Amino acid sequence: MRAATAARIAATYGRLAQHLADNRWLLGDRFSAADLYLFMFIRWGRVLPNPPRNSDVLRRYAEAVAARPAVVKTFEVEGVPAPFF
């Protein structure tokens, strides 16, 4: 069950990486709440056997979201420690 679930999660991250290879954000050039949700899932995925940060595309994407001023401030206020993803 765990292996099957990990494979499904990895496939989903793979599809997202394919989309983000040609798009800056999930909706193309426009940052949206969907990007914050994906960032959260990438962050949660740091504990997976093959974390999303292993994908160059998803790592760059997560770095771009993490660098946004509101995200930086939120992590400061909430005391969220690095690594973020």
Secondary structure, DSSP 8 states (H G I E B T S, - for coil): -HHHHHHHHHHHHHHHHHHHHS-SBTTBSS--HHHHHHHHHHHHGGGSSS-GGGSHHHHHHHHHHHTSHHHHHHHHHHT--S---
